[in-house]
């Protein structure tokens, strides 16, 4: 007849395999989170006049402003370029982090969790 519970293999052996897979996933996710902290992403705005570098912990590592971008008559434009560069750098590092997390969990499927 058919198997009960809907899990291939059923029984306690399957539970042990699921636990091992969950432990492996936990280790891989922890490793990925550590790697993400050190990832950086650089973005620019205003044709490269403003450059921002963000790190995987969502911190701004550096901000570079070309002196030609500093116009006392148009401070608002400089502020917009800084905001755009920082936001793009933060988005980029978040995307890199998501890719790393996805890579860490590829092929791991635990019924009921994923």
Protein Blocks (a to p, Z undefined) as FASTA:
>chain_A
ZZehhighiajklmmmmmmmmmmmmmmmmmmmmmmmmpccdddeehhpaccdddfkopaf
bdcddfklpcfklmmlmmmmmmmmmmmmmmmmmmmmmmmmmmmmgoiacehjZZ
